[in-house]
Amino acid sequence: MIQVTDLLVTKTNQSFDNIDDWLEAHGNCGTHHEEIVEIRLILSEDGLSVKRISVFQSLEELVEFEERRSAVRRLQGLGDNDRMYQVTRIQEPEEITI
């Protein structure tokens, strides 16, 4: 299994009390992709960001997923600036056992 961690920071300047409120304002934030074996969202204490921890079967599946997601966003005419949050990879892919 391969795990990656991203930091999602809101662009709304609004603080959120819980994950459900965050998702209501920002969309599913990657939580509905069948390629992801496990996903956890952890809201920061100030409510301005979420740590997203995603687990994939393999590095190859992660790479394919990211390439496909980028291609779909391009076809939709969307870029990173079109999101309601900024994404920063804070932990590169690492092998884990679950």
Sequence and secondary structure as in RCSB ss.txt:
>XXXX:A:sequence
MIQVTDLLVTKTNQSFDNIDDWLEAHGNCGTHHEEIVEIRLILSEDGLSVKRISVFQSLEELVEFEERRSAVRRL
QGLGDNDRMYQVTRIQEPEEITI
>XXXX:A:secstr
 EEEEEEEEESS    SSHHHHHHHH  TTTT TT SEEEEEE TTSSEEEEEEEES HHHHHHHHHHHHHHHHH
TT  GGGSSEEEEEEEEEEE   
